[in-house]
Amino acid sequence: MPTSSPSEDKPRAPRTDTVQQPGGYAVMSKSPVAFMDNLDIGKLHVPASQRVGRQAIAAYSDQDGVDADGIETDGSNGVDTIKVLMATDSFVMFEAARPKGALDEAHIHPDHHAVVFLKKGRVRMMIDHKWYTIEEGDSYFHPLGVVHQHEPLVDCIRVETKIFPNGGAIEAWNKLLGDSPASGLIKG
């Protein structure tokens, strides 16, 4: 038996068309796959279990401590800690942790569907103006263009896949997350 790890787990040489972006972790190339970390470029196995999540504040959240209606909040509204698991031009799959009570704004996404598995916790979820209680182990779906909102009843972890039927997933992800630490997906 070989003592080293299989060759598919060893990083391949970086592509010559890779360009380092500001912020130190966003790299662009012509490949259809994207990663959260430069160390994963060229690997067939990505050790996301060993990655630390990055704070994500969506463009529609109240990151400045004031919600869309001008009401002061604690500024944590809609904040997730995210680990991107896989991304291509058609989808972004990520794990997101959100603390109890971090209610995001009711919002829609005109460019993607979302399929979600609640890995841990309990969430009150509004989809198309109807409220559901999502329990640990449940899944839910909200199609593109449908209003939705998350309210964690306890600290939660979800695995979400955003599906972009017209492509552009990586660019849309980076636009949605703006300057928050979880933006800047790497194309490898």
Secondary structure by P-SEA (a helix, b strand, c coil): cccccccccccccccccccccccccbbbccccccccccccccccccccccbbbbbbbccccccccccccccccccccccccccccccccccccbbbbbcccccccccccccbbbbbbbcccccccccccbbbbbcccccccccccccbbbbbcccbbbbbbbbbcccaaaaaaaaaaccccccccccc
